[in-house]
């Protein structure tokens, strides 16, 4: 009986095992059935063909299965994106001054918007058919023929990725709309991030194509296109560049706007008219190729020179300060974050000082235009055609103990000329570089009380100079010897060159570097001692701040904080200090520069313009009076001023820095004192600061990219 009972138990176990195994068996055979089919289909093949066929077909099954799986996953992910976002346009970004108010220009006009205030949403029917055709020809020639993906273009992208390792191009207009609507693209993305983005773009584009018509897709895309600066959307671009509605664009104008989309700042017709014309002609060629226009029509347009309406008639947001803020913003955030807007950006700009600085520059330069002997174009006589050729000025005011930029002027009118002279280019600095020569000499042990020859430079006297090099003193007077102190206060050229010879060219260039100058611009020749090379006004103002700071320098900055639309802080900035030089030599130079404003080249500050508060600085004039400079400081502020013409030419005879630039500086400092930027006694700063030399020593957002960290390093030139 016991044996029979055990036998029944054993049989029951076997039946259970068989039942369980049958489920596994069925599942296994279900998944393997394609491979069984391949095996059966190929079993009668010759041996040499059988195994290659089995391997190839099996690989195809695996790849196909994987593709189906990936497609399902990405379709699910794409379904989480709200398509209403495609219709919703970017929110307004507000630029605030340091008091928390919308940034304004000197005329009281609000300019503190990157998006929103001037945005104009237009329908498909309110856009010139010329632009629609030009856009399609330039961006996606088969747009109306394919769905979300252009398989031909996809094949080209895949080939380039395999052969070159680059994932670029091939995006349809629907895919670009997906990318612009959801911030999918990231700067510097690489494999696998780039592949992931492309696939996600594709599946979102599929959903876009299923919901919107082709014309609706074009409408949403045209209202989102970014044309540089604060220009977003076809209506704003048309108004900005051609002073007309989008529906009134001519074929030539439409081709320009379509052509510059891929690099709007590099091809801007406001700055690079020739480059914009090349892009226009390229678009016209594509329109001929794809049958949108006849060749004769394109040839007729290409034969005409591109012209842009007068700047005064355009829709612009005229502010050089806003341009500087936008530059810093692009260093901090991704382009897509900026485009989408909804940000609140608090800047360092003092609204009262900014307004006074703008008005001062205009007032003083109008006065210069009425000087006897002034022969150049006056601003009042400019007819709005071409680039203005009237006298320009630039100013940067920096807070000594933080590096915060309180005011910036890059020219007389940003709507008439977008060239920002405070930040771009750089004009010969002349004698304002001399203090840095003396700084290098004092670091090497030269005493301010020492005597130095002020005689004419003899042939072969200066190391590295041609025998014929014989610079003159501006008053053409020469002395057997002068004190080093007096050589700087009176800006003596010949004695300053001999001070430079004692300091050494290598040490002078090193001092220039730690002071923030771009030493790549400095030729390693003795003529550089006299400032024959150029530097932006911002750089000069920042460099001069090391003297009242006792050898410390703070990286200049414009943005205090950035918040998103919910009030969350995305970025917070603050002073980034470092020691550029020892306090002693910096203070020796500072004491001399203070005397320069009392008894030297800057004495008109007190005697003529009545500013008797403690101050220090240096005038500068380039050869033939082409550039006039004044750079100086009080205990609170450092400020650099430049006056000149965009096309270098003598401003007027006797147009020294003390005549043209210094009065602007005085007016600004007089205005700053009542605003709370006191001009107290200038005393040496003795606090020692360690130069932060690694990213983790810097007070930076930990989520920053490495290139942003490098940008924030103190030695930023």
PEVEN-V186367 format. One record per helix or strand. SS is the DSSP state (~ for helix, > for strand). FROM is the first residue (numbers start at 1). LEN is the number of residues. If there is no record, write none. Layout:
SS_FROM_LEN, SS_FROM_LEN
//
This chain:
~_2_41, ~_47_32, ~_84_4, >_91_1, >_94_3, >_102_1, >_104_1, >_110_1, >_113_1, ~_124_3, ~_129_11, ~_151_14, ~_173_10, ~_193_19, ~_214_9, >_226_1, >_232_1, ~_234_9, ~_246_3, ~_251_9, ~_261_3, ~_273_17, ~_295_8, ~_311_3, ~_320_13, ~_335_6, >_341_1, >_344_4, ~_351_19, ~_379_3, >_392_8, >_404_6, >_427_2, ~_430_14, >_451_4, >_479_5, ~_484_6, ~_493_11, ~_505_10, ~_519_3, ~_526_5, >_534_2, ~_537_12, >_552_3, >_557_1, >_559_5, >_569_4, >_577_3, ~_583_17, ~_604_4, >_616_6, ~_623_3, >_627_7, >_637_8, ~_657_4, ~_662_13, ~_695_3, ~_706_7
//
